[in-house]
Amino acid sequence: MSIELNVIHNANLYLNGNTQIGRANEVKLPEIEILQDEHQGLGMAFDISLPKGFKVGEGEINWNSLYADAFAGVYQPFKAQQLMVRGNLQVHNAQGLAQEQQVVALLTVIFSKVPLGGFKPKERAEWPSTFTCTAGSIKHAGRELLSFDAFANKYRVSGQDQLAQMRRNIGQ
């Protein structure tokens, strides 16, 4: 039986629907941390950690220069921006490239650290910007893998709402 290996070598960044192709050196999407509550009780030989909520970390775009049209959104602290990263996932097997599939990350972000630039002699200027994220999704080959929305109190995995019962229980 042949194994399949997935590889993503490149992606394109969109800010508010506008392509930023070639403008960023790297995009780091935020991590979702599953917060844990340590539980211990009488008669339990082990302490266990139980999930109690979520925290979305920061993401970063490392721009390779100043782009006034893009930075009009980056510099805006009171309005959420739409960030999309589209990647090409290649599936390889023993016969070579078997197929290519799209990977799409769509995020609602607010930039929290905005670049004024970093300058060095004879080196390209750096313009890193940091953002926080209130909603987002990851899709692979058109299928939703993860979707979350902090303001709507929703967290879905493979289309299954993980917080539906909790929202019903609290009357939301």
Accessible surface in RSA format (square Angstrom, percent):
REM  Atomic radii and reference values for relative SASA: ProtOr
REM  Chains: A
REM  Algorithm: Lee & Richards
REM  Probe-radius: 1.40
REM  Slices: 20
REM RES _ NUM      All-atoms   Total-Side   Main-Chain    Non-polar    All polar
REM                ABS   REL    ABS   REL    ABS   REL    ABS   REL    ABS   REL
RES MET A   1   236.19 122.3 149.25  98.8  86.93 207.0 127.19 108.1 109.00 144.4
RES SER A   2    56.94  48.1  30.68  40.9  26.26  60.5  37.62  80.1  19.32  27.1
RES ILE A   3   122.72  69.8 115.04  85.7   7.68  18.5 119.36  86.0   3.36   9.1
RES GLU A   4   103.92  59.7  77.31  58.5  26.61  63.3  23.44  45.3  80.48  65.7
RES LEU A   5   105.30  58.6 102.76  73.5   2.54   6.4 105.30  74.0   0.00   0.0
RES ASN A   6    90.47  62.4  60.66  58.6  29.81  71.8  14.88  35.8  75.60  73.1
RES VAL A   7    49.04  32.3  43.24  39.1   5.81  14.0  49.04  42.6   0.00   0.0
RES ILE A   8    86.54  49.2  56.77  42.3  29.77  71.8  56.77  40.9  29.77  80.8
RES HIS A   9   142.60  77.9 107.71  74.9  34.88  89.2  77.61  80.0  64.99  75.6
RES ASN A  10   114.84  79.2 105.59 102.0   9.24  22.3  32.65  78.6  82.19  79.4
RES ALA A  11    53.83  49.5  24.25  37.4  29.58  67.3  30.62  43.1  23.21  61.5
RES ASN A  12    27.39  18.9  23.88  23.1   3.51   8.4  18.77  45.2   8.62   8.3
RES LEU A  13     8.65   4.8   6.09   4.4   2.57   6.5   6.09   4.3   2.57   6.9
RES TYR A  14    48.74  22.8  48.54  27.6   0.19   0.5  18.71  14.1  30.02  37.0
RES LEU A  15     5.22   2.9   3.56   2.5   1.66   4.2   3.56   2.5   1.66   4.5
RES ASN A  16    70.66  48.7  47.07  45.5  23.59  56.8  27.29  65.7  43.37  41.9
RES GLY A  17    60.98  75.2   0.00   N/A  60.98  75.2  31.13  85.4  29.85  66.9
RES ASN A  18    93.84  64.7  90.54  87.5   3.30   7.9  18.27  44.0  75.57  73.0
RES THR A  19    70.11  49.9  56.68  57.5  13.42  32.0  55.34  74.3  14.76  22.3
RES GLN A  20     5.46   3.1   3.21   2.3   2.25   5.4   0.33   0.7   5.13   3.9
RES ILE A  21   127.92  72.8 113.10  84.3  14.81  35.7 115.04  82.8  12.88  34.9
RES GLY A  22    61.36  75.7   0.00   N/A  61.36  75.7  39.01 107.1  22.35  50.1
RES ARG A  23    56.61  23.8  56.61  28.9   0.00   0.0   5.62   7.7  50.99  30.9
RES ALA A  24    28.14  25.9   4.78   7.4  23.36  53.1   4.78   6.7  23.36  61.9
RES ASN A  25    94.53  65.2  58.16  56.2  36.36  87.6  24.32  58.5  70.20  67.9
RES GLU A  26    86.43  49.6  77.32  58.5   9.11  21.7  32.05  62.0  54.39  44.4
RES VAL A  27    40.69  26.8  14.13  12.8  26.55  64.0  14.13  12.3  26.55  72.0
RES LYS A  28   110.16  53.7 105.20  64.6   4.95  11.8  58.31  52.5  51.85  55.2
RES LEU A  29    64.43  35.9  43.77  31.3  20.66  51.9  43.77  30.7  20.66  55.6
RES PRO A  30    22.68  16.5   4.02   3.7  18.66  67.8   4.39   3.6  18.29 113.7
RES GLU A  31   141.35  81.2 134.40 101.7   6.95  16.6  52.24 101.0  89.11  72.8
RES ILE A  32    45.70  26.0  18.17  13.5  27.53  66.3  18.17  13.1  27.53  74.7
RES GLU A  33    94.78  54.4  89.17  67.5   5.62  13.4  36.56  70.7  58.23  47.5
RES ILE A  34    84.77  48.2  72.25  53.8  12.52  30.2  72.25  52.0  12.52  34.0
RES LEU A  35    55.93  31.1  54.52  39.0   1.40   3.5  55.93  39.3   0.00   0.0
RES GLN A  36    86.40  48.3  64.46  47.1  21.93  52.2  38.16  81.2  48.23  36.6
RES ASP A  37    73.79  51.7  72.47  72.1   1.32   3.1   7.39  17.4  66.40  66.2
RES GLU A  38   110.06  63.2  85.58  64.7  24.47  58.3  26.96  52.1  83.10  67.8
RES HIS A  39    81.85  44.7  79.91  55.5   1.94   5.0  45.25  46.6  36.60  42.6
RES GLN A  40   123.68  69.2 105.19  76.9  18.49  44.0  27.92  59.4  95.76  72.6
RES GLY A  41    34.30  42.3   0.00   N/A  34.30  42.3  26.12  71.7   8.18  18.3
RES LEU A  42   189.69 105.6 158.42 113.3  31.27  78.6 161.76 113.6  27.93  75.2
RES GLY A  43    89.99 111.0   0.00   N/A  89.99 111.0  46.07 126.4  43.92  98.4
RES MET A  44    78.94  40.9  50.92  33.7  28.02  66.7  45.70  38.9  33.24  44.0
RES ALA A  45    98.05  90.1  51.72  79.8  46.32 105.4  62.84  88.5  35.20  93.3
RES PHE A  46   158.26  79.2 153.17  94.9   5.10  13.3 156.64  95.0   1.63   4.7
RES ASP A  47    81.27  56.9  54.48  54.2  26.79  63.4  16.08  37.8  65.19  65.0
RES ILE A  48    75.47  42.9  70.38  52.4   5.09  12.3  75.47  54.3   0.00   0.0
RES SER A  49    64.54  54.5  41.65  55.6  22.90  52.7  15.74  33.5  48.81  68.4
RES LEU A  50    81.68  45.5  81.65  58.4   0.03   0.1  81.65  57.3   0.03   0.1
RES PRO A  51    95.87  69.9  74.49  67.9  21.38  77.7  74.83  61.8  21.04 130.7
RES LYS A  52   135.04  65.9  93.86  57.6  41.18  98.1  58.85  53.0  76.20  81.2
RES GLY A  53    23.87  29.4   0.00   N/A  23.87  29.4  20.16  55.3   3.71   8.3
RES PHE A  54    76.04  38.0  48.04  29.8  28.00  72.9  48.08  29.1  27.96  80.0
RES LYS A  55   118.87  58.0 113.83  69.8   5.03  12.0  63.36  57.0  55.50  59.1
RES VAL A  56    39.50  26.0  16.71  15.1  22.79  54.9  16.71  14.5  22.79  61.8
RES GLY A  57    24.83  30.6   0.00   N/A  24.83  30.6  23.98  65.8   0.84   1.9
RES GLU A  58    92.31  53.0  68.03  51.5  24.28  57.8  28.03  54.2  64.28  52.5
RES GLY A  59     2.11   2.6   0.00   N/A   2.11   2.6   1.91   5.2   0.20   0.5
RES GLU A  60    57.12  32.8  56.53  42.8   0.59   1.4   9.08  17.6  48.05  39.2
RES ILE A  61     0.00   0.0   0.00   0.0   0.00   0.0   0.00   0.0   0.00   0.0
RES ASN A  62    35.76  24.7  35.46  34.3   0.30   0.7   2.69   6.5  33.07  32.0
RES TRP A  63     0.23   0.1   0.00   0.0   0.23   0.5   0.00   0.0   0.23   0.4
RES ASN A  64    15.36  10.6  14.34  13.9   1.02   2.5   0.58   1.4  14.78  14.3
RES SER A  65    42.81  36.2  42.80  57.1   0.01   0.0  12.54  26.7  30.27  42.4
RES LEU A  66    91.26  50.8  74.27  53.1  16.99  42.7  74.27  52.2  16.99  45.7
RES TYR A  67    49.89  23.3  46.05  26.2   3.83  10.0  33.75  25.4  16.13  19.9
RES ALA A  68    81.01  74.5  66.47 102.6  14.55  33.1  70.01  98.6  11.01  29.2
RES ASP A  69    96.66  67.7  68.81  68.5  27.86  65.9  51.38 120.9  45.28  45.2
RES ALA A  70     3.62   3.3   0.00   0.0   3.62   8.2   3.43   4.8   0.19   0.5
RES PHE A  71     2.31   1.2   2.26   1.4   0.05   0.1   2.31   1.4   0.00   0.0
RES ALA A  72    74.86  68.8  49.80  76.9  25.06  57.0  60.71  85.5  14.15  37.5
RES GLY A  73    11.11  13.7   0.00   N/A  11.11  13.7   8.50  23.3   2.61   5.9
RES VAL A  74     0.28   0.2   0.00   0.0   0.28   0.7   0.00   0.0   0.28   0.7
RES TYR A  75    87.55  40.9  70.81  40.3  16.74  43.6  66.14  49.7  21.41  26.4
RES GLN A  76    67.58  37.8  64.57  47.2   3.01   7.2   8.62  18.4  58.96  44.7
RES PRO A  77    73.12  53.3  61.49  56.0  11.63  42.3  62.31  51.4  10.81  67.2
RES PHE A  78   186.99  93.6 151.43  93.8  35.56  92.5 156.93  95.1  30.06  86.0
RES LYS A  79   137.42  67.0 133.62  82.0   3.80   9.0  80.77  72.7  56.65  60.3
RES ALA A  80    44.62  41.0  26.95  41.6  17.68  40.2  26.95  37.9  17.68  46.8
RES GLN A  81     7.49   4.2   7.25   5.3   0.24   0.6   0.37   0.8   7.12   5.4
RES GLN A  82    78.12  43.7  76.95  56.2   1.17   2.8  45.39  96.6  32.73  24.8
RES LEU A  83     0.36   0.2   0.14   0.1   0.22   0.5   0.14   0.1   0.22   0.6
RES MET A  84    43.09  22.3  42.80  28.3   0.30   0.7  33.24  28.3   9.86  13.1
RES VAL A  85    22.13  14.6  20.79  18.8   1.34   3.2  20.79  18.1   1.34   3.6
RES ARG A  86    92.07  38.7  87.80  44.8   4.27  10.2  17.24  23.6  74.83  45.4
RES GLY A  87    11.15  13.7   0.00   N/A  11.15  13.7   5.97  16.4   5.18  11.6
RES ASN A  88    65.11  44.9  61.40  59.3   3.71   8.9  32.53  78.3  32.58  31.5
RES LEU A  89    15.43   8.6  15.43  11.0   0.00   0.0  15.43  10.8   0.00   0.0
RES GLN A  90    42.66  23.9  42.66  31.2   0.00   0.0   1.95   4.2  40.71  30.9
RES VAL A  91     5.72   3.8   5.72   5.2   0.00   0.0   5.72   5.0   0.00   0.0
RES HIS A  92    57.84  31.6  57.37  39.9   0.47   1.2  43.93  45.3  13.91  16.2
RES ASN A  93    42.15  29.1  25.69  24.8  16.46  39.6   6.82  16.4  35.33  34.2
RES ALA A  94    85.38  78.5  39.07  60.3  46.31 105.3  52.46  73.9  32.92  87.2
RES GLN A  95   157.04  87.8 117.02  85.5  40.02  95.3  69.98 148.9  87.06  66.0
RES GLY A  96    31.15  38.4   0.00   N/A  31.15  38.4  30.32  83.2   0.82   1.8
RES LEU A  97    91.83  51.1  57.06  40.8  34.77  87.4  57.08  40.1  34.75  93.5
RES ALA A  98    50.21  46.2  11.64  18.0  38.57  87.7  20.73  29.2  29.48  78.1
RES GLN A  99    86.70  48.5  77.23  56.4   9.47  22.5  27.80  59.2  58.90  44.7
RES GLU A 100    95.12  54.6  66.55  50.3  28.56  68.0  15.48  30.0  79.63  65.0
RES GLN A 101    36.62  20.5  29.96  21.9   6.66  15.8  13.27  28.3  23.35  17.7
RES GLN A 102    81.63  45.6  74.59  54.5   7.04  16.8  27.66  58.9  53.98  40.9
RES VAL A 103    28.31  18.6  27.86  25.2   0.45   1.1  27.86  24.2   0.45   1.2
RES VAL A 104    19.58  12.9  19.02  17.2   0.56   1.4  19.02  16.5   0.56   1.5
RES ALA A 105     4.45   4.1   3.89   6.0   0.56   1.3   3.89   5.5   0.56   1.5
RES LEU A 106    78.97  44.0  77.60  55.5   1.38   3.5  77.60  54.5   1.38   3.7
RES LEU A 107     7.57   4.2   6.80   4.9   0.77   1.9   7.57   5.3   0.00   0.0
RES THR A 108    31.64  22.5  31.27  31.7   0.37   0.9  16.59  22.3  15.05  22.8
RES VAL A 109     0.21   0.1   0.00   0.0   0.21   0.5   0.21   0.2   0.00   0.0
RES ILE A 110    56.94  32.4  56.78  42.3   0.15   0.4  56.84  40.9   0.09   0.3
RES PHE A 111     5.71   2.9   0.01   0.0   5.70  14.8   0.01   0.0   5.70  16.3
RES SER A 112    59.20  50.0  22.78  30.4  36.42  83.9  30.89  65.8  28.31  39.7
RES LYS A 113   125.87  61.4 120.43  73.9   5.44  13.0  79.45  71.5  46.42  49.4
RES VAL A 114    65.82  43.3  44.99  40.7  20.83  50.2  45.64  39.7  20.18  54.7
RES PRO A 115     7.97   5.8   0.44   0.4   7.54  27.4   7.97   6.6   0.00   0.0
RES LEU A 116   146.82  81.8 128.73  92.1  18.09  45.5 130.09  91.4  16.73  45.0
RES GLY A 117    30.02  37.0   0.00   N/A  30.02  37.0   2.01   5.5  28.01  62.7
RES GLY A 118    33.09  40.8   0.00   N/A  33.09  40.8  30.69  84.2   2.40   5.4
RES PHE A 119   150.52  75.3 118.24  73.2  32.28  84.0 118.72  72.0  31.80  91.0
RES LYS A 120   120.41  58.7 105.32  64.6  15.09  35.9  67.60  60.8  52.81  56.3
RES PRO A 121   120.50  87.8 101.52  92.5  18.98  69.0 112.95  93.3   7.55  46.9
RES LYS A 122   211.52 103.2 160.55  98.5  50.97 121.4 122.16 110.0  89.37  95.2
RES GLU A 123   108.66  62.4  86.19  65.2  22.47  53.5  33.36  64.5  75.30  61.5
RES ARG A 124   170.22  71.5 143.27  73.0  26.95  64.2  50.85  69.5 119.37  72.3
RES ALA A 125    22.32  20.5  16.56  25.6   5.75  13.1  16.76  23.6   5.56  14.7
RES GLU A 126    90.31  51.8  89.72  67.9   0.59   1.4  18.50  35.8  71.81  58.6
RES TRP A 127    18.57   7.5  18.57   9.0   0.00   0.0  17.76   9.5   0.81   1.3
RES PRO A 128    60.23  43.9  53.06  48.4   7.17  26.1  53.25  44.0   6.98  43.4
RES SER A 129     0.45   0.4   0.00   0.0   0.45   1.0   0.45   1.0   0.00   0.0
RES THR A 130    14.25  10.1  14.25  14.4   0.00   0.0   4.74   6.4   9.51  14.4
RES PHE A 131     0.00   0.0   0.00   0.0   0.00   0.0   0.00   0.0   0.00   0.0
RES THR A 132    53.17  37.8  53.09  53.8   0.08   0.2  42.25  56.8  10.92  16.5
RES CYS A 133     9.49   7.2   0.00   0.0   9.49  22.3   0.00   0.0   9.49  10.2
RES THR A 134    29.54  21.0  29.31  29.7   0.23   0.5  23.89  32.1   5.65   8.5
RES ALA A 135    18.10  16.6  18.10  27.9   0.00   0.0  18.10  25.5   0.00   0.0
RES GLY A 136     8.77  10.8   0.00   N/A   8.77  10.8   6.39  17.5   2.38   5.3
RES SER A 137    17.49  14.8  16.83  22.5   0.66   1.5   9.50  20.2   7.99  11.2
RES ILE A 138    47.97  27.3  47.97  35.7   0.00   0.0  47.97  34.5   0.00   0.0
RES LYS A 139    88.21  43.0  88.21  54.1   0.00   0.0  31.47  28.3  56.74  60.4
RES HIS A 140    39.41  21.5  39.29  27.3   0.13   0.3  29.70  30.6   9.71  11.3
RES ALA A 141    48.48  44.6  22.74  35.1  25.74  58.5  29.20  41.1  19.28  51.1
RES GLY A 142    52.17  64.3   0.00   N/A  52.17  64.3  25.09  68.9  27.07  60.6
RES ARG A 143   157.97  66.3 154.17  78.6   3.81   9.1  65.77  89.9  92.21  55.9
RES GLU A 144    37.72  21.7  26.30  19.9  11.42  27.2  14.92  28.9  22.80  18.6
RES LEU A 145    69.72  38.8  65.89  47.1   3.83   9.6  66.01  46.4   3.71  10.0
RES LEU A 146    38.37  21.4  38.37  27.4   0.00   0.0  38.37  26.9   0.00   0.0
RES SER A 147    17.28  14.6  16.46  22.0   0.82   1.9   0.31   0.7  16.98  23.8
RES PHE A 148    20.87  10.4  17.47  10.8   3.41   8.9  18.34  11.1   2.53   7.2
RES ASP A 149    48.29  33.8  47.63  47.4   0.65   1.5  10.84  25.5  37.44  37.3
RES ALA A 150    70.75  65.1  40.37  62.3  30.38  69.1  52.01  73.2  18.74  49.6
RES PHE A 151   173.54  86.8 142.21  88.1  31.33  81.5 146.32  88.7  27.22  77.9
RES ALA A 152    37.28  34.3  25.35  39.1  11.93  27.1  33.91  47.7   3.37   8.9
RES ASN A 153    49.57  34.2  47.22  45.6   2.35   5.7   8.42  20.3  41.15  39.8
RES LYS A 154    86.97  42.4  81.94  50.3   5.03  12.0  26.37  23.7  60.60  64.6
RES TYR A 155    28.60  13.4  28.60  16.3   0.00   0.0  12.10   9.1  16.50  20.3
RES ARG A 156    76.02  31.9  76.02  38.8   0.00   0.0  15.78  21.6  60.24  36.5
RES VAL A 157    61.11  40.2  59.10  53.5   2.01   4.9  59.10  51.3   2.01   5.5
RES SER A 158    79.99  67.6  53.49  71.4  26.51  61.1  36.08  76.8  43.91  61.5
RES GLY A 159    47.36  58.4   0.00   N/A  47.36  58.4  23.38  64.2  23.98  53.7
RES GLN A 160   125.17  70.0 119.38  87.2   5.79  13.8  33.87  72.1  91.31  69.3
RES ASP A 161    45.71  32.0  27.80  27.7  17.91  42.4  17.68  41.6  28.03  28.0
RES GLN A 162    88.65  49.6  57.43  42.0  31.22  74.3  14.19  30.2  74.46  56.5
RES LEU A 163    31.81  17.7  31.50  22.5   0.31   0.8  31.81  22.3   0.00   0.0
RES ALA A 164    23.48  21.6  21.70  33.5   1.78   4.0  22.22  31.3   1.25   3.3
RES GLN A 165   100.25  56.1  97.47  71.2   2.78   6.6  52.78 112.3  47.47  36.0
RES MET A 166    72.22  37.4  67.49  44.7   4.73  11.3  55.90  47.5  16.32  21.6
RES ARG A 167    29.95  12.6  29.95  15.3   0.00   0.0   5.79   7.9  24.16  14.6
RES ARG A 168   153.73  64.5 131.69  67.1  22.03  52.5  72.13  98.6  81.60  49.5
RES ASN A 169   108.06  74.5  70.56  68.2  37.50  90.3  26.39  63.5  81.67  78.9
RES ILE A 170   109.61  62.4  75.19  56.0  34.42  83.0  82.83  59.6  26.78  72.7
RES GLY A 171    71.70  88.4   0.00   N/A  71.70  88.4  36.62 100.5  35.07  78.6
RES GLN A 172   113.71  63.6  60.91  44.5  52.80 125.7  59.08 125.8  54.62  41.4
END  Absolute sums over single chains surface
CHAIN  1 A    11442.2       8841.3       2601.0       6431.7       5010.5
END  Absolute sums over all chains
TOTAL         11442.2       8841.3       2601.0       6431.7       5010.5
